[in-house]
Structures are given as structure tokens and as C-alpha cells.
Amino acid sequence: MGLINYAKNSYEELVHKVTWPTWSELQNSAIVVMVASIIFALVIVLMDLAFENIMEFIYKLLY
């Protein structure tokens, strides 16, 4: 009976107590996530290029 009560309570909470975002709020949040992801990816690419150049410089000094 515990599992059935849990399912009923979960359903009631999702239907009556949760406030879902509007379509425009959802679009704005998606845009924010995409922009943040692109910025994060660019930072990683720049760090990778910098590390590659540093390592190449070190290898040229050693050999």
C-alpha cells in the first residue's frame, strides 16, 4: 500500500501543486542554456589550444 499511496500523492502534487513554466519562459531558459553551453565550449577550446601550444613549445625546447 505504501507504493500506491506514493504514486497517488506524486500524481496529485504534479497536477495540482507544481507550477509549470509558460512557453515563453521555457524558450528563454533554453536560449540561456544554449548560450552558456556555447561559451563553456569556447572556453574549453581556448584552453585546449593554449595547452597544445605550450606543450609544443616545451617539446621543441627539449628536442
DRENMIKOL-782768 format. One record per residue (C-alpha): z, x, y; residue number from 0; residue in one letter. Coordinates in steps of 0.1 Angstrom, whole numbers, plus 5000, padded with zeros to 4 digits. Layout:
BEGIN
+------+------+------+-----+------+
:   c3 :   c1 :   c2 :  nr : rest :
+------+------+------+-----+------+
:    Z :    X :    Y : NUM :    a :
...
+------+------+------+-----+------+
END
This chain:
BEGIN
+------+------+------+-----+------+
:   c3 :   c1 :   c2 :  nr : rest :
+------+------+------+-----+------+
: 5000 : 5000 : 5000 :   0 :    m :
: 5005 : 5029 : 5024 :   1 :    g :
: 4968 : 5038 : 5024 :   2 :    l :
: 4957 : 5003 : 5030 :   3 :    i :
: 4982 : 4999 : 5060 :   4 :    n :
: 4969 : 5033 : 5073 :   5 :    y :
: 4933 : 5021 : 5072 :   6 :    a :
: 4942 : 4988 : 5089 :   7 :    k :
: 4961 : 5005 : 5116 :   8 :    n :
: 4934 : 5031 : 5121 :   9 :    s :
: 4908 : 5004 : 5124 :  10 :    y :
: 4928 : 4984 : 5149 :  11 :    e :
: 4935 : 5014 : 5170 :  12 :    e :
: 4898 : 5024 : 5171 :  13 :    l :
: 4887 : 4989 : 5180 :  14 :    v :
: 4914 : 4978 : 5205 :  15 :    h :
: 4932 : 5008 : 5219 :  16 :    k :
: 4906 : 5036 : 5222 :  17 :    v :
: 4886 : 5038 : 5254 :  18 :    t :
: 4851 : 5049 : 5246 :  19 :    w :
: 4831 : 5067 : 5273 :  20 :    p :
: 4803 : 5050 : 5291 :  21 :    t :
: 4767 : 5061 : 5285 :  22 :    w :
: 4766 : 5080 : 5319 :  23 :    s :
: 4799 : 5097 : 5311 :  24 :    e :
: 4785 : 5107 : 5278 :  25 :    l :
: 4754 : 5121 : 5293 :  26 :    q :
: 4773 : 5140 : 5319 :  27 :    n :
: 4796 : 5155 : 5293 :  28 :    s :
: 4766 : 5165 : 5272 :  29 :    a :
: 4750 : 5183 : 5302 :  30 :    i :
: 4782 : 5202 : 5309 :  31 :    v :
: 4784 : 5213 : 5272 :  32 :    v :
: 4747 : 5224 : 5272 :  33 :    m :
: 4751 : 5244 : 5305 :  34 :    v :
: 4783 : 5260 : 5292 :  35 :    a :
: 4766 : 5269 : 5259 :  36 :    s :
: 4737 : 5285 : 5277 :  37 :    i :
: 4760 : 5305 : 5300 :  38 :    i :
: 4780 : 5316 : 5270 :  39 :    f :
: 4748 : 5326 : 5251 :  40 :    a :
: 4736 : 5346 : 5281 :  41 :    l :
: 4769 : 5365 : 5284 :  42 :    v :
: 4767 : 5374 : 5247 :  43 :    i :
: 4731 : 5386 : 5250 :  44 :    v :
: 4740 : 5407 : 5280 :  45 :    l :
: 4770 : 5422 : 5261 :  46 :    m :
: 4747 : 5429 : 5231 :  47 :    d :
: 4721 : 5446 : 5253 :  48 :    l :
: 4748 : 5467 : 5271 :  49 :    a :
: 4763 : 5478 : 5238 :  50 :    f :
: 4729 : 5486 : 5224 :  51 :    e :
: 4721 : 5508 : 5254 :  52 :    n :
: 4755 : 5525 : 5253 :  53 :    i :
: 4751 : 5533 : 5216 :  54 :    m :
: 4716 : 5546 : 5221 :  55 :    e :
: 4728 : 5569 : 5249 :  56 :    f :
: 4756 : 5582 : 5227 :  57 :    i :
: 4733 : 5588 : 5197 :  58 :    y :
: 4708 : 5607 : 5220 :  59 :    k :
: 4737 : 5629 : 5232 :  60 :    l :
: 4748 : 5637 : 5196 :  61 :    l :
: 4714 : 5644 : 5181 :  62 :    y :
+------+------+------+-----+------+
END
